[in-house]
Amino acid sequence: MNNPFTAENSEWSNAGKGYEFTAYKLANGVIKLATNGTMTISIERVPELDLA
């Protein structure tokens, strides 16, 4: 499988100086992507992060 973050023809690039991000592993089903491209984000509480 081709990794879009490391592929030679990737449109992704490194963030500029002064930018940072935090990635969180979310439980299955928090974000759903339908085959038609529609995305749904759950509004249920995320206990792992204590976020609602």
KAKACOR-V352718 format. One record per pair of residues at least 24 apart in sequence whose ideal C-beta (glycine too) atoms are under 6 Angstrom apart, sorted by sequence separation. I is the first residue (numbers start at 1). GAP is how many residues later the second one is. D is the distance in whole Angstrom. If there is no record, write none. Layout:
BEGIN
<<I/GAP/D> <I/GAP/D>>
END
This chain:
BEGIN
none
END
